[in-house]
Amino acid sequence: MPGKSREWNNPNRTPPSPVGQGSRFTLRCQSDGGIFLFGNRSHGGAVAPILLRLPELCGAPIRIETVAKLRDRHGPVHAGSFIRERRIAFDCEPREFPRVLVHELFHFVWVRQGNPARRAYEAMLGREILCGQTGELGWSAEWRKNALTPADIGGRTRRWREYACESFCDSAAWLFSGTPRHGEYTLGREARLRRKAWFFVTLKAGPVSI
């Protein structure tokens, strides 16, 4: 197993580029050699380069599997995370796999970030909305953002909390998946930079629990 990378913890280092250039990150693997268990062998080769862009991770293995015609209560979806079962089910095209994988992986991160970090991220989103910032870094977050009412924002309703979670995961996917451009990236440049800085500050202490 490679030695632990110190780049993510270097305070003089700029936050990682969403195009996947610059410093590489080391994944902390389990003693058996992997953080993922693959139901589909083709996923193994696709995951390897994604791991190099992620901050250091720690946690029990997560199973990666393919499930046809995957849906949630809103309709068809590209993937779904089952936190308690520690598995992620996919039904997406190969070109979307890196972005979708990071999004789903960060659902596990969101759960384990703790209330202070989650509230800090929500506060940043609230400031964006107060300033009239439109757009998001994925459709999963954007349609939820568009459906919010002032009562949702002020009352931290379920709709607000779901939006915050999806925004967190979409932002992580933009930042770490190596997908520099996508039609779903509609958030303005300044807001993107603030989110990028937030992730750097919040995750730099590492390792990130999943």
TACOR-V989904 format. One record per helix or strand of 2 or more residues. SS is the DSSP state (2 for helix, 1 for strand). FROM is the first residue (numbers start at 1). TO is the last residue. Records with the same first field share a line. If there is no record, write none. Layout:
BEGIN
SS->FROM-TO + FROM-TO
END
This chain:
BEGIN
2->7-9 + 41-51 + 94-113 + 115-130 + 139-146 + 150-155 + 158-176 + 189-203
1->36-38 + 57-58 + 62-66 + 71-72 + 75-76 + 79-82 + 87-90 + 208-209
END
